[in-house]
Amino acid sequence: MIEVRGIRKTFGTGDSAVHAVDHALFTVDDGDFTLILGRSGSGKSTLLALIAGLIRPTEGSILINGTDIGTAADTRMAHLRARTMGFVFQFSGLIPTLTALENVLVPTLFLRDAPGNRERAMFLLGKVGVAGRAHAYPGTLSSGEMKRVAIARALINDPAILIADEPTGDLDTDTEAEIMALFRELNRGGITIVMVTHNPDLIPCATNVYRMERGTLKKVPAGPACSSNPPGGPASVNTGDRV
């Protein structure tokens, strides 16, 4: 569970101070798919960075499974991120000198080596539909393929929470639909998802939807229950069992 308790993030001081996030208050329960909408500059990416523990709030607190990440030691926070969270950003951020398979394995370097990591990475590449590109370098992959590799990388440590910042922002409409179908399947498999986007078309199937404007967060109606994948969507994704 994620509990966001009246957090504020302020940049600057005095008359030049900017409240990028202004007293946000909400809860994400286990298994939720929470969508945060907002225009560029509204503060939604800052809010996501706060939830991820990448930056600390100026005021208020954020608890993840009971741990206050605003006051946790850096080593404790790093361990929590590595064990509990996976991250997918707007731009894939793949390392150009590593293959797709090697990119997926990067997060495992921050934890003790677990047997079967390579096999699990191949398993995940297959689940996101790019097993045939495992030994390709990012420069030879399409935008959609790079995004799928980034999702596999986010899942390699079997996280309970997936944090996604504009994960479809650089994709065409058809590829966006495929990636969103994949996210929905991950959510159905039990992964809690917190995603920010500027695209209101992504509201359907989210458990909770919020809109952010000038740092202020307001809840808005969620979409209808999602019962099936759109045409061309991927098969069910089960990431919980290591191969």
Number of C-alpha atoms within 10 A of each C-alpha: 16 20 19 21 16 16 22 22 22 16 12 9 8 7 6 8 10 15 17 21 28 22 17 19 18 16 15 18 16 15 18 20 25 23 24 28 26 21 14 12 13 20 22 30 22 19 26 19 16 22 23 23 22 15 15 20 22 15 16 16 22 27 17 18 13 10 16 17 24 22 15 14 11 13 9 13 19 15 14 18 17 20 18 16 21 25 20 24 20 16 16 20 13 21 14 12 11 16 20 30 24 19 22 28 21 15 17 17 10 11 11 7 9 10 10 11 17 17 13 22 27 22 18 28 25 18 19 21 17 20 17 10 19 18 12 14 19 22 13 12 15 11 18 20 19 22 27 25 32 25 26 30 28 26 26 24 25 20 21 18 28 24 23 23 21 20 23 26 15 15 16 11 10 10 17 18 19 21 21 19 22 23 21 21 20 21 20 17 15 17 25 24 26 24 24 25 24 18 14 13 8 17 21 16 20 23 20 21 24 21 22 23 19 17 24 19 23 15 15 13 13 16 15 11 10 13 7 11 17 12 9 10 16 18 13 15 18 16 21 14 7 16 14
